[in-house]
């Protein structure tokens, strides 16, 4: 009996010693180890005084820690999280802190939102080869898409999107799914390439199973590579199996399939029509024709789902052009492009860097004719191509204005696109 007590005390002391190795924070206690990787360790943390009304931190956090001398990856992750903050589908960062551990060891700590539901990989594993039900998958997919859209709009590429890096947080919305999916682990994230002359990197980032063809063949990783990885993740949620499953392939063989083999992940025939169409939009080998996160948010697979926070976003229809804060006008020459602000009553010249897009029915048909031969290799129909073209137009229109503008017509006119108001004025006016 005495021996059992000694063994228990020794085990408890060792555990406590490992916790104290990195030390506690000013306002929080370091708890049990919940994750470990090449970057360092992740601990559960609780507040020393959770009832304090002045406390900024939540009562429970996840603390990612590493010795200061080898904490470059974690520090970079904190910088990226600070630059992409403001989205409810990305793990929140509450700050950073340096603690003193045993023997004066200096430790860098990143204070993060805690995913009480574990990772998406844990959730998939729980259901085995059956996979998650489609309603749950659609909800998680929309969460991830909204997070990706925010990341890309802020000029970043995640580069390592996979179920292990998607955390599940309790959903406060009643009547919805139990968890909300949030993107985490930005240790391999990079900025979007700004230069048109693309500089190839000597290596690729991320996990081989989720790499896109351009990443394997050319080490090019821009926003389309995240969409490919999303497709792999959605496929894994639906089937319970990772992409390229079967055959006991090693890493080199998988990379050869993706790159030299020109193969695509197999989409099971028993999936719903919308699910198969969604995956086809993700698994397009040529990155320039792959759907973007914004386009996929308009796909039937996720469209119509009620947002967990505020419900579906509504855009007002403006009947009076003077009520619009900003309108874009295009002159007959390429150089004369102006923007009018109705509040300040000023005209401003639009620079070449500003984005402008207008889509007509002819543009849609031209787009389909130009890429139909490319997509035929991917097994897509012309109807699906038209949906892609419409998604491109919708995504571009949403990027320019958050309002749908309707201008009353005088006399008979055909139906006009509900995009930003486009009026042609004579040069010099």
C-alpha positions as a Markdown table, in Angstrom:
| # | Residue | x | y | z |
|---|---|---|---|---|
| 1 | Unk | 0.0 | 0.0 | 0.0 |
| 2 | Unk | 2.8 | 2.4 | 0.9 |
| 3 | Unk | 4.6 | 1.6 | -2.4 |
| 4 | Unk | 1.5 | 2.5 | -4.4 |
| 5 | Unk | 1.3 | 5.8 | -2.6 |
| 6 | Unk | 5.0 | 6.5 | -3.3 |
| 7 | Unk | 4.5 | 5.6 | -7.0 |
| 8 | Unk | 1.5 | 7.9 | -7.2 |
| 9 | Unk | 3.4 | 10.8 | -5.5 |
| 10 | Unk | 6.4 | 10.3 | -7.8 |
| 11 | Unk | 4.2 | 10.3 | -10.9 |
| 12 | Unk | 2.3 | 13.4 | -9.7 |
| 13 | Unk | 5.6 | 15.2 | -8.9 |
| 14 | Unk | 7.0 | 14.4 | -12.4 |
| 15 | Unk | 3.8 | 15.7 | -14.0 |
| 16 | Unk | 3.9 | 18.9 | -11.9 |
| 17 | Unk | 7.6 | 19.3 | -12.7 |
| 18 | Unk | 6.9 | 19.1 | -16.5 |
| 19 | Unk | 4.2 | 21.7 | -16.1 |
| 20 | Unk | 6.4 | 24.1 | -14.2 |
| 21 | Unk | 9.3 | 23.6 | -16.6 |
| 22 | Unk | 7.9 | 26.5 | -18.7 |
| 23 | Unk | 6.4 | 28.4 | -15.7 |
| 24 | Unk | 3.1 | 30.2 | -15.3 |
| 25 | Unk | 1.9 | 33.5 | -16.7 |
| 26 | Unk | 1.1 | 36.6 | -14.8 |
| 27 | Unk | -2.6 | 36.0 | -15.0 |
| 28 | Unk | -2.8 | 32.2 | -15.7 |
| 29 | Unk | -1.7 | 28.8 | -14.5 |
| 30 | Unk | -0.2 | 26.3 | -16.9 |
| 31 | Unk | -2.2 | 23.1 | -17.0 |
| 32 | Unk | -1.9 | 19.7 | -18.7 |
| 33 | Unk | -0.1 | 19.1 | -22.0 |
| 34 | Unk | -2.7 | 18.8 | -24.8 |
| 35 | Unk | -0.5 | 18.9 | -27.9 |
| 36 | Unk | 3.1 | 18.6 | -29.1 |
| 37 | Unk | 4.9 | 19.2 | -32.4 |
| 38 | Unk | 8.1 | 20.4 | -33.9 |
| 39 | Unk | 7.2 | 24.0 | -33.0 |
| 40 | Unk | 6.9 | 23.3 | -29.3 |
| 41 | Unk | 4.1 | 22.2 | -26.9 |
| 42 | Unk | 0.5 | 23.3 | -26.3 |
| 43 | Unk | -0.9 | 23.4 | -22.8 |
| 44 | Unk | -4.3 | 24.0 | -21.3 |
| 45 | Unk | -4.3 | 27.2 | -19.2 |
| 46 | Unk | -6.7 | 28.6 | -16.6 |
| 47 | Unk | -7.0 | 32.1 | -15.1 |
| 48 | Unk | -5.6 | 32.7 | -11.6 |
| 49 | Unk | -8.6 | 34.9 | -10.9 |
| 50 | Unk | -11.4 | 34.0 | -13.3 |
| 51 | Unk | -14.0 | 36.2 | -11.5 |
| 52 | Unk | -12.0 | 39.4 | -12.1 |
| 53 | Unk | -14.2 | 41.9 | -14.0 |
| 54 | Unk | -11.1 | 43.5 | -15.5 |
| 55 | Unk | -9.8 | 40.2 | -17.0 |
| 56 | Unk | -9.2 | 40.3 | -20.8 |
| 57 | Unk | -8.6 | 36.6 | -21.1 |
| 58 | Unk | -11.3 | 33.9 | -21.2 |
| 59 | Unk | -11.4 | 31.5 | -18.3 |
| 60 | Unk | -9.7 | 28.7 | -20.3 |
| 61 | Unk | -7.1 | 29.1 | -23.0 |
| 62 | Unk | -4.6 | 27.0 | -25.1 |
| 63 | Unk | -1.0 | 28.2 | -24.6 |
| 64 | Unk | 1.5 | 27.3 | -27.3 |
| 65 | Unk | 5.0 | 27.4 | -25.8 |
| 66 | Unk | 8.6 | 27.0 | -26.9 |
| 67 | Unk | 12.0 | 28.2 | -25.6 |
| 68 | Unk | 12.7 | 31.7 | -26.8 |
| 69 | Unk | 15.8 | 30.6 | -28.8 |
| 70 | Unk | 13.6 | 28.2 | -31.0 |
| 71 | Unk | 10.3 | 30.1 | -31.0 |
| 72 | Unk | 10.6 | 31.7 | -34.4 |
| 73 | Unk | 7.7 | 29.7 | -35.8 |
| 74 | Unk | 5.4 | 30.5 | -33.0 |
| 75 | Unk | 6.3 | 34.2 | -33.1 |
| 76 | Unk | 5.6 | 34.3 | -36.8 |
| 77 | Unk | 2.2 | 32.6 | -36.2 |
| 78 | Unk | 1.3 | 35.3 | -33.7 |
| 79 | Unk | 2.2 | 37.9 | -36.3 |
| 80 | Unk | 0.0 | 36.3 | -38.9 |
| 81 | Unk | -2.9 | 35.8 | -36.5 |
| 82 | Unk | -2.7 | 39.5 | -35.5 |
| 83 | Unk | -2.9 | 40.5 | -39.2 |
| 84 | Unk | -5.9 | 38.2 | -40.0 |
| 85 | Unk | -7.9 | 38.9 | -36.8 |
| 86 | Unk | -11.6 | 39.9 | -36.9 |
| 87 | Unk | -13.0 | 36.6 | -38.3 |
| 88 | Unk | -15.1 | 34.3 | -36.1 |
| 89 | Unk | -13.9 | 31.3 | -38.2 |
| 90 | Unk | -10.2 | 31.7 | -37.3 |
| 91 | Unk | -8.8 | 30.8 | -33.9 |
| 92 | Unk | -8.4 | 34.0 | -31.8 |
| 93 | Unk | -5.1 | 35.1 | -30.4 |
| 94 | Unk | -5.2 | 36.9 | -27.1 |
| 95 | Unk | -1.6 | 38.0 | -27.0 |
| 96 | Unk | 1.8 | 36.7 | -26.2 |
| 97 | Unk | 3.9 | 36.5 | -23.0 |
| 98 | Unk | 7.4 | 35.5 | -22.0 |
| 99 | Unk | 7.6 | 33.3 | -18.8 |
| 100 | Unk | 10.5 | 32.1 | -16.8 |
| 101 | Unk | 10.7 | 28.3 | -16.2 |
| 102 | Unk | 13.1 | 26.1 | -14.3 |
| 103 | Unk | 16.7 | 27.2 | -14.1 |
| 104 | Unk | 15.9 | 30.6 | -15.5 |
| 105 | Unk | 14.7 | 29.1 | -18.9 |
| 106 | Unk | 13.1 | 31.9 | -21.0 |
| 107 | Unk | 9.9 | 30.7 | -22.7 |
| 108 | Unk | 7.8 | 32.3 | -25.4 |
| 109 | Unk | 4.0 | 31.7 | -25.1 |
| 110 | Unk | 1.2 | 32.4 | -27.5 |
| 111 | Unk | -2.2 | 32.7 | -25.9 |
| 112 | Unk | -4.9 | 31.1 | -28.1 |
| 113 | Unk | -8.6 | 30.3 | -28.1 |
| 114 | Unk | -9.2 | 26.8 | -26.8 |
| 115 | Unk | -11.0 | 24.3 | -29.1 |
| 116 | Unk | -13.0 | 22.3 | -26.5 |
| 117 | Unk | -14.3 | 20.0 | -29.3 |
| 118 | Unk | -10.8 | 18.9 | -30.3 |
| 119 | Unk | -9.7 | 18.9 | -33.9 |
| 120 | Unk | -11.7 | 18.0 | -37.0 |
| 121 | Unk | -9.4 | 15.0 | -37.4 |
| 122 | Unk | -10.6 | 13.8 | -34.0 |
| 123 | Unk | -14.2 | 14.2 | -35.0 |
| 124 | Unk | -13.7 | 12.3 | -38.3 |
| 125 | Unk | -11.8 | 9.5 | -36.4 |
| 126 | Unk | -14.7 | 9.1 | -34.0 |
| 127 | Unk | -17.1 | 8.1 | -36.8 |
| 128 | Unk | -14.6 | 5.8 | -38.5 |
| 129 | Unk | -14.9 | 4.9 | -42.2 |
| 130 | Unk | -18.6 | 6.0 | -42.2 |
| 131 | Unk | -17.8 | 9.7 | -42.4 |
| 132 | Unk | -19.8 | 12.6 | -41.0 |
| 133 | Unk | -23.3 | 13.2 | -42.0 |
| 134 | Unk | -23.6 | 15.7 | -44.9 |
| 135 | Unk | -25.4 | 18.4 | -43.0 |
| 136 | Unk | -22.6 | 18.6 | -40.5 |
| 137 | Unk | -20.0 | 18.6 | -43.2 |
| 138 | Unk | -21.8 | 21.4 | -45.0 |
| 139 | Unk | -21.7 | 23.5 | -41.8 |
| 140 | Unk | -18.0 | 22.9 | -41.2 |
| 141 | Unk | -17.2 | 23.6 | -44.9 |
| 142 | Unk | -19.0 | 26.9 | -44.8 |
| 143 | Unk | -17.1 | 27.9 | -41.6 |
| 144 | Unk | -13.7 | 27.0 | -43.2 |
| 145 | Unk | -14.6 | 28.8 | -46.4 |
| 146 | Unk | -15.5 | 32.0 | -44.6 |
| 147 | Unk | -12.2 | 31.7 | -42.7 |
| 148 | Unk | -10.2 | 31.1 | -45.9 |
| 149 | Unk | -11.9 | 34.0 | -47.7 |
| 150 | Unk | -10.9 | 36.3 | -44.8 |
| 151 | Unk | -7.3 | 35.0 | -44.9 |
| 152 | Unk | -7.0 | 35.4 | -48.6 |
| 153 | Unk | -8.5 | 38.9 | -48.6 |
| 154 | Unk | -5.9 | 39.9 | -46.0 |
| 155 | Unk | -3.1 | 38.8 | -48.3 |
| 156 | Unk | -2.1 | 35.4 | -46.8 |
| 157 | Unk | -2.1 | 31.8 | -47.8 |
| 158 | Unk | -2.5 | 29.2 | -45.0 |
| 159 | Unk | -0.4 | 26.5 | -46.8 |
| 160 | Unk | -1.2 | 23.7 | -44.4 |
| 161 | Unk | -5.0 | 23.3 | -44.3 |
| 162 | Unk | -6.0 | 19.8 | -43.1 |
| 163 | Unk | -8.4 | 18.3 | -40.5 |
| 164 | Unk | -5.6 | 18.3 | -37.8 |
| 165 | Unk | -5.4 | 22.1 | -38.1 |
| 166 | Unk | -9.1 | 22.8 | -37.9 |
| 167 | Unk | -10.3 | 23.2 | -34.3 |
| 168 | Unk | -13.9 | 22.7 | -33.1 |
| 169 | Unk | -15.3 | 25.3 | -30.7 |
| 170 | Unk | -18.6 | 25.0 | -28.9 |
| 171 | Unk | -21.3 | 26.7 | -30.9 |
| 172 | Unk | -23.4 | 29.2 | -29.0 |
| 173 | Unk | -26.1 | 29.2 | -31.7 |
| 174 | Unk | -29.1 | 27.2 | -30.6 |
| 175 | Unk | -30.6 | 24.8 | -33.1 |
| 176 | Unk | -27.4 | 24.5 | -35.1 |
| 177 | Unk | -24.6 | 22.0 | -35.1 |
| 178 | Unk | -22.8 | 21.3 | -31.9 |
| 179 | Unk | -19.5 | 22.9 | -32.9 |
| 180 | Unk | -18.1 | 25.7 | -35.1 |
| 181 | Unk | -15.0 | 24.9 | -37.2 |
| 182 | Unk | -12.1 | 27.4 | -36.9 |
| 183 | Unk | -8.9 | 27.5 | -38.8 |
| 184 | Unk | -5.8 | 27.3 | -36.6 |
| 185 | Unk | -2.0 | 26.6 | -36.8 |
| 186 | Unk | -0.6 | 29.4 | -39.0 |
| 187 | Unk | 3.0 | 28.4 | -38.5 |
| 188 | Unk | 3.5 | 27.7 | -42.3 |
| 189 | Unk | 1.4 | 30.6 | -43.6 |
| 190 | Unk | 2.9 | 33.0 | -46.1 |
| 191 | Unk | 2.0 | 36.3 | -47.8 |
| 192 | Unk | 0.4 | 36.2 | -51.2 |
| 193 | Unk | 2.9 | 36.8 | -54.0 |
| 194 | Unk | 2.5 | 40.4 | -55.0 |
| 195 | Unk | 4.8 | 40.5 | -58.0 |
| 196 | Unk | 3.5 | 39.3 | -61.4 |
| 197 | Unk | 6.9 | 37.8 | -62.0 |
| 198 | Unk | 6.4 | 34.8 | -59.7 |
| 199 | Unk | 9.5 | 33.6 | -57.9 |
| 200 | Unk | 9.6 | 29.8 | -57.4 |
| 201 | Unk | 10.4 | 28.6 | -53.9 |
| 202 | Unk | 12.9 | 25.8 | -53.6 |
| 203 | Unk | 10.5 | 23.7 | -51.4 |
| 204 | Unk | 6.8 | 23.3 | -50.6 |
| 205 | Unk | 5.1 | 23.9 | -47.3 |
| 206 | Unk | 2.5 | 21.6 | -45.7 |
| 207 | Unk | 1.5 | 18.0 | -45.6 |
| 208 | Unk | 2.0 | 15.9 | -48.8 |
| 209 | Unk | -1.5 | 14.3 | -48.8 |
| 210 | Unk | -3.1 | 17.8 | -49.1 |
| 211 | Unk | -0.7 | 19.4 | -51.6 |
| 212 | Unk | -2.0 | 20.8 | -54.9 |
| 213 | Unk | -0.5 | 19.9 | -58.3 |
| 214 | Unk | 1.2 | 23.3 | -58.7 |
| 215 | Unk | 2.8 | 23.0 | -55.2 |
| 216 | Unk | 4.2 | 19.5 | -56.1 |
| 217 | Unk | 5.3 | 20.3 | -59.6 |
| 218 | Unk | 6.5 | 24.0 | -59.3 |
| 219 | Unk | 6.6 | 24.7 | -55.5 |
| 220 | Unk | 4.0 | 27.4 | -56.2 |
| 221 | Unk | 1.6 | 28.0 | -53.2 |
| 222 | Unk | -0.9 | 30.8 | -53.5 |
| 223 | Unk | -4.5 | 31.0 | -52.5 |
| 224 | Unk | -5.7 | 28.2 | -55.0 |
| 225 | Unk | -3.6 | 25.7 | -53.1 |
| 226 | Unk | -5.7 | 26.3 | -50.0 |
| 227 | Unk | -8.9 | 25.5 | -52.0 |
| 228 | Unk | -7.4 | 22.2 | -53.2 |
| 229 | Unk | -6.6 | 21.3 | -49.6 |
| 230 | Unk | -10.1 | 22.3 | -48.6 |
| 231 | Unk | -11.4 | 19.8 | -51.2 |
| 232 | Unk | -9.2 | 17.1 | -49.6 |
| 233 | Unk | -10.6 | 18.0 | -46.2 |
| 234 | Unk | -14.2 | 17.9 | -47.3 |
| 235 | Unk | -13.7 | 14.6 | -49.0 |
| 236 | Unk | -12.2 | 13.2 | -45.8 |
| 237 | Unk | -15.1 | 14.4 | -43.8 |
| 238 | Unk | -17.6 | 12.8 | -46.2 |
| 239 | Unk | -15.9 | 9.4 | -46.5 |
| 240 | Unk | -13.9 | 9.1 | -43.2 |
| 241 | Unk | -10.8 | 8.4 | -45.3 |
| 242 | Unk | -7.9 | 10.7 | -46.3 |
| 243 | Unk | -7.3 | 11.6 | -49.9 |
| 244 | Unk | -5.3 | 9.1 | -51.9 |
| 245 | Unk | -6.4 | 6.4 | -49.5 |
| 246 | Unk | -5.6 | 2.8 | -50.3 |
| 247 | Unk | -2.6 | 1.0 | -51.7 |
| 248 | Unk | -0.3 | 1.7 | -48.8 |
| 249 | Unk | 1.4 | 4.5 | -50.7 |
| 250 | Unk | 4.4 | 6.2 | -49.3 |
| 251 | Unk | 5.0 | 9.9 | -49.5 |
| 252 | Unk | 7.0 | 9.8 | -52.7 |
| 253 | Unk | 4.4 | 7.7 | -54.4 |
| 254 | Unk | 1.6 | 10.1 | -53.4 |
| 255 | Unk | 3.6 | 13.1 | -54.6 |
| 256 | Unk | 4.2 | 11.3 | -57.9 |
| 257 | Unk | 0.4 | 10.7 | -58.3 |
| 258 | Unk | -0.4 | 14.4 | -57.7 |
| 259 | Unk | 2.4 | 15.7 | -59.9 |
| 260 | Unk | 3.7 | 13.5 | -62.7 |
| 261 | Unk | 0.7 | 11.2 | -62.6 |
| 262 | Unk | -1.8 | 14.0 | -63.3 |
| 263 | Unk | -4.4 | 12.2 | -61.1 |
| 264 | Unk | -7.3 | 13.6 | -59.1 |
| 265 | Unk | -8.6 | 12.3 | -55.8 |
| 266 | Unk | -11.4 | 9.9 | -56.4 |
| 267 | Unk | -14.9 | 11.2 | -55.7 |
| 268 | Unk | -17.3 | 8.5 | -54.6 |
| 269 | Unk | -20.4 | 8.1 | -56.7 |
| 270 | Unk | -22.7 | 7.7 | -53.7 |
| 271 | Unk | -22.2 | 11.4 | -52.7 |
| 272 | Unk | -25.0 | 13.9 | -53.3 |
| 273 | Unk | -25.0 | 15.9 | -56.6 |
| 274 | Unk | -24.1 | 19.1 | -54.8 |
| 275 | Unk | -21.2 | 17.5 | -52.9 |
| 276 | Unk | -19.7 | 16.0 | -56.0 |
| 277 | Unk | -20.0 | 19.3 | -57.9 |
| 278 | Unk | -18.4 | 21.2 | -55.0 |
| 279 | Unk | -15.4 | 18.7 | -54.9 |
| 280 | Unk | -15.0 | 19.0 | -58.7 |
| 281 | Unk | -14.7 | 22.8 | -58.3 |
| 282 | Unk | -11.9 | 22.2 | -55.8 |
| 283 | Unk | -10.1 | 19.5 | -57.7 |
| 284 | Unk | -9.2 | 21.4 | -60.8 |
| 285 | Unk | -5.5 | 20.8 | -61.8 |
| 286 | Unk | -4.9 | 24.2 | -63.3 |
| 287 | Unk | -4.9 | 26.7 | -60.5 |
| 288 | Unk | -6.1 | 29.6 | -62.6 |
| 289 | Unk | -9.4 | 27.7 | -63.3 |
| 290 | Unk | -9.9 | 26.4 | -59.7 |
| 291 | Unk | -12.8 | 28.1 | -57.9 |
| 292 | Unk | -11.9 | 30.6 | -55.2 |
| 293 | Unk | -13.2 | 30.6 | -51.6 |
| 294 | Unk | -15.6 | 33.4 | -52.4 |
| 295 | Unk | -17.0 | 31.5 | -55.4 |
| 296 | Unk | -17.5 | 28.4 | -53.4 |
| 297 | Unk | -19.4 | 30.3 | -50.8 |
| 298 | Unk | -22.1 | 30.8 | -53.5 |
| 299 | Unk | -22.1 | 27.0 | -54.3 |
| 300 | Unk | -25.4 | 25.1 | -53.5 |
| 301 | Unk | -23.4 | 22.8 | -51.2 |
| 302 | Unk | -23.1 | 25.6 | -48.6 |
| 303 | Unk | -25.4 | 28.3 | -49.9 |
| 304 | Unk | -28.5 | 28.9 | -47.8 |
| 305 | Unk | -27.0 | 27.7 | -44.5 |
| 306 | Unk | -27.8 | 30.1 | -41.6 |
| 307 | Unk | -24.7 | 31.7 | -40.2 |
| 308 | Unk | -24.0 | 30.7 | -36.6 |
| 309 | Unk | -23.5 | 34.2 | -35.5 |
| 310 | Unk | -25.8 | 36.7 | -37.1 |
| 311 | Unk | -28.0 | 34.8 | -39.5 |
| 312 | Unk | -27.9 | 35.3 | -43.3 |
| 313 | Unk | -26.4 | 38.7 | -44.3 |
| 314 | Unk | -28.9 | 40.9 | -46.1 |
| 315 | Unk | -27.9 | 43.5 | -48.7 |
| 316 | Unk | -30.2 | 46.4 | -49.3 |
| 317 | Unk | -31.6 | 47.3 | -52.8 |
| 318 | Unk | -30.9 | 51.0 | -53.4 |
| 319 | Unk | -33.6 | 52.6 | -55.5 |
| 320 | Unk | -32.0 | 56.1 | -55.6 |
| 321 | Unk | -28.5 | 56.4 | -57.1 |
| 322 | Unk | -27.8 | 59.4 | -55.0 |
| 323 | Unk | -28.2 | 57.2 | -51.9 |
| 324 | Unk | -25.1 | 55.2 | -52.9 |
| 325 | Unk | -22.0 | 56.3 | -51.1 |
| 326 | Unk | -19.6 | 55.5 | -54.0 |
| 327 | Unk | -20.2 | 54.8 | -57.7 |
| 328 | Unk | -17.7 | 53.7 | -60.3 |
| 329 | Unk | -18.0 | 55.4 | -63.7 |
| 330 | Unk | -16.0 | 54.3 | -66.8 |
| 331 | Unk | -15.3 | 56.7 | -69.6 |
| 332 | Unk | -14.9 | 55.8 | -73.3 |
| 333 | Unk | -11.1 | 55.8 | -73.1 |
| 334 | Unk | -9.1 | 53.4 | -71.0 |
| 335 | Unk | -7.4 | 56.2 | -69.1 |
| 336 | Unk | -10.5 | 58.0 | -67.9 |
| 337 | Unk | -12.0 | 56.1 | -65.0 |
| 338 | Unk | -13.6 | 58.1 | -62.2 |
| 339 | Unk | -15.2 | 57.4 | -58.8 |
| 340 | Unk | -17.9 | 59.7 | -57.3 |
| 341 | Unk | -18.5 | 59.9 | -53.6 |
| 342 | Unk | -22.0 | 61.3 | -52.9 |
| 343 | Unk | -21.2 | 62.2 | -49.3 |
| 344 | Unk | -18.2 | 64.5 | -50.1 |
| 345 | Unk | -19.7 | 65.4 | -53.6 |
| 346 | Unk | -16.2 | 64.8 | -55.2 |
| 347 | Unk | -15.0 | 63.0 | -58.2 |
| 348 | Unk | -11.8 | 61.1 | -57.9 |
| 349 | Unk | -9.6 | 59.3 | -60.5 |
| 350 | Unk | -9.3 | 55.6 | -60.0 |
| 351 | Unk | -5.8 | 54.2 | -60.1 |
| 352 | Unk | -4.7 | 51.3 | -62.2 |
| 353 | Unk | -4.3 | 49.2 | -59.0 |
| 354 | Unk | -8.0 | 49.5 | -58.2 |
| 355 | Unk | -10.1 | 46.5 | -59.1 |
| 356 | Unk | -13.0 | 46.8 | -61.5 |
| 357 | Unk | -15.1 | 44.2 | -63.1 |
| 358 | Unk | -18.2 | 44.2 | -65.3 |
| 359 | Unk | -19.7 | 41.0 | -66.6 |
| 360 | Unk | -22.3 | 40.6 | -69.4 |
| 361 | Unk | -23.9 | 37.6 | -71.0 |
| 362 | Unk | -21.4 | 37.6 | -73.8 |
| 363 | Unk | -18.5 | 37.6 | -71.3 |
| 364 | Unk | -19.9 | 34.5 | -69.6 |
| 365 | Unk | -20.2 | 32.6 | -72.9 |
| 366 | Unk | -16.6 | 33.7 | -73.9 |
| 367 | Unk | -15.3 | 32.4 | -70.6 |
| 368 | Unk | -17.0 | 29.1 | -71.1 |
| 369 | Unk | -15.8 | 28.7 | -74.7 |
| 370 | Unk | -12.2 | 29.5 | -73.7 |
| 371 | Unk | -11.9 | 27.0 | -70.8 |
| 372 | Unk | -14.4 | 24.3 | -71.9 |
| 373 | Unk | -11.6 | 22.2 | -73.4 |
| 374 | Unk | -9.6 | 22.4 | -70.2 |
| 375 | Unk | -12.5 | 21.5 | -67.9 |
| 376 | Unk | -13.6 | 18.6 | -70.1 |
| 377 | Unk | -10.5 | 16.8 | -68.8 |
| 378 | Unk | -11.8 | 17.3 | -65.3 |
| 379 | Unk | -15.2 | 15.7 | -66.2 |
| 380 | Unk | -17.3 | 18.9 | -65.9 |
| 381 | Unk | -20.3 | 19.7 | -67.9 |
| 382 | Unk | -21.1 | 22.9 | -69.7 |
| 383 | Unk | -23.9 | 23.6 | -67.2 |
| 384 | Unk | -21.3 | 23.4 | -64.4 |
| 385 | Unk | -19.0 | 25.8 | -66.3 |
| 386 | Unk | -21.8 | 28.4 | -66.6 |
| 387 | Unk | -22.3 | 28.1 | -62.8 |
| 388 | Unk | -18.6 | 28.8 | -62.4 |
| 389 | Unk | -18.7 | 31.8 | -64.6 |
| 390 | Unk | -21.7 | 33.1 | -62.7 |
| 391 | Unk | -19.8 | 32.6 | -59.4 |
| 392 | Unk | -16.8 | 34.6 | -60.8 |
| 393 | Unk | -19.1 | 37.5 | -61.7 |
| 394 | Unk | -20.9 | 37.3 | -58.3 |
| 395 | Unk | -17.6 | 37.2 | -56.4 |
| 396 | Unk | -16.1 | 40.1 | -58.3 |
| 397 | Unk | -19.3 | 42.2 | -57.8 |
| 398 | Unk | -19.3 | 41.4 | -54.0 |
| 399 | Unk | -15.6 | 42.6 | -53.9 |
| 400 | Unk | -16.5 | 46.0 | -55.3 |
| 401 | Unk | -19.7 | 46.8 | -53.4 |
| 402 | Unk | -21.7 | 45.4 | -50.6 |
| 403 | Unk | -25.0 | 46.7 | -52.0 |
| 404 | Unk | -27.0 | 45.6 | -55.0 |
| 405 | Unk | -27.9 | 48.7 | -56.9 |
| 406 | Unk | -31.0 | 48.9 | -59.0 |
| 407 | Unk | -31.4 | 51.9 | -61.3 |
| 408 | Unk | -34.9 | 52.6 | -62.5 |
| 409 | Unk | -34.9 | 52.5 | -66.3 |
| 410 | Unk | -36.6 | 55.0 | -68.6 |
| 411 | Unk | -38.4 | 53.4 | -71.5 |
| 412 | Unk | -38.1 | 49.8 | -72.6 |
| 413 | Unk | -34.9 | 48.0 | -71.8 |
| 414 | Unk | -33.6 | 44.5 | -71.5 |
| 415 | Unk | -32.7 | 43.1 | -68.1 |
| 416 | Unk | -29.4 | 44.5 | -66.9 |
| 417 | Unk | -26.9 | 42.9 | -64.5 |
| 418 | Unk | -27.3 | 43.9 | -60.9 |
| 419 | Unk | -23.7 | 44.8 | -60.4 |
| 420 | Unk | -22.1 | 48.2 | -59.7 |
| 421 | Unk | -23.7 | 51.0 | -61.7 |
| 422 | Unk | -21.7 | 51.3 | -65.0 |
| 423 | Unk | -22.4 | 54.5 | -66.9 |
| 424 | Unk | -20.4 | 55.6 | -70.0 |
| 425 | Unk | -19.6 | 59.3 | -70.1 |
| 426 | Unk | -17.7 | 61.2 | -72.8 |
| 427 | Unk | -14.0 | 61.7 | -72.3 |
| 428 | Unk | -13.3 | 65.1 | -71.0 |
| 429 | Unk | -16.7 | 65.6 | -69.3 |
